[in-house]
Amino acid sequence: MGNKKTVEVFFNSLWTDPELARSLATEDVTWVTTRSMPIPGNEGSIEHIGFEACLNVANSGKQHDNGYLPETLSYPNQLYLEAEDNHVVYQFTMQCKTKGGVDYINDYLFLVKLVDGKIARFQEYWDSKQAFDLLNS
């Protein structure tokens, strides 16, 4: 499986088949989040190391009192771009409804590093203020 396909399968299975996603990641896979959106259980760091920590980040949006409803998630725009040194850029738009019935739409970009064909590190870039305001309104 090529790097772009590995990233695509990883993100497509992270919420639906975590064991498949785990098999595509290194033991110390690291998700680097934004500074303005603390993750419950790891508020003191933007680095979330290990698959369980990454899964906690993935599920944090739906665990919040006004979080998103997973059954309403859609990704109308997705783009995977091969980059240098075993990197893939994953850009997408996410749409959903929150538990409060509010529409959420945001654009995301992940810079993903692979080592020996497995995901080792990914850093997110997105409008976290919009999400923070929505979740805390």
N, C-alpha and C positions, 0 to 999 in steps of 0.2 A: 504494500500500500504506500503510495506517495505521501509527501508531507501535507499537501492540501487536503487529500482525502482523509488522512488521519485526523486533522483538525476538524474537518466537517463531521466525521463520525463521532468524534469526542463530544463536540458541542451538541449534536443532535441526540446523543444518548445520555448526556449528563443528568437530565431530569427523568428520563424514561427507563433507562437501563444502566444504572450506576456501575454495575460490575463490568459491563463492556467498556464504559468510559475509563474505569480504573485500569483495565488491561492495556489501555493506550497511553498511560502516564507512567512516569518514573516514580520510584518510591518516594522521592522528596519533591514531587511536583509542587510548584509554588504559584499561587494566584496573588498578584499584587493589585490591591484595590485602591480607590481614591481616598485621599485624606479626609474629605468632607463627609464621608458616609461610613461611620464606624460599624463594624460587623459584630453583632452580639456574640459574646464569648471570646472575642479577640479585639476588644476596643483599643488596646494599647499599641497595635501594629497594623501596618498596611500589608504585611507579608503573611500569607496563610500557607503554611508548609505541611505537605502530606495530603493524601487524597481526602481523608475525613474532614480536614480543615477546608479544603476546596469545596467539598459537598456542603459544608455548613454555609459557606458564602453563597453557593448556588441556591440554597433553600431559604436564605435570610429574607428575601423579598416577600415570600409568601407566608412567612411566620409572623410578620409584623401585624398589629391589630388592624391596620388599614392597608395591608399588603395586597399584592396582586392575586387574582384568581387564576390558578394554573390552567384550568380548562378554557380560559379565554385567550391564552397566549397565541400570538401569530407573529410571523417574521416575513413581512411582505417584500423586503429587500435583503438579500444576502450576497456577499462577494468575498471570495477567497483569493488572495494574491500571494504568489510565491515571492519571497524576498531573499536576500543574501544570507549566507551562513546558517542554513537550516531554520530560517524564520518564515512564518506565514502571517500575513495581515488578514484578519477576519473582520469585516465590516458588515453591520446589519442594523435594521430597524426593528424594534420590538413594540408591539401593540398589545394591550390587554385592558381589562377592567379591574378596578380595585374592589376590595370588599365593601367600600363605601359607594360603589356604583359609578365612580369617576373613570373617564377614559384616560388611559396613559399611553403615550407614544414617545419614544426616545431613540436616538441614534447612538450606536456603540461602535467602538473600534478596539480590537484586541491585537496586541503584538505577541505572537506565540513563538517560543523557541523550542525546537525539538533536538533531542540528543539520541543518537542511535535509533531514529525512527519513532521515538516516544516523546510525548509532551512533557517538557521539563519546567517550563516557566511561561506564564502569560500575564500580561499587564493590561488593565482595562482603561479606556479613555471614553468618557461620556459626560453628559450634563447631569452630574449628581445632585446639583442644587434643585433642579426640577423634581427629581425623585424625592429628595429630602423634604421639600416643601409639601409635596403631595402626601407623603406618608405621615407627616407630622401636622397635618391641618385638622 
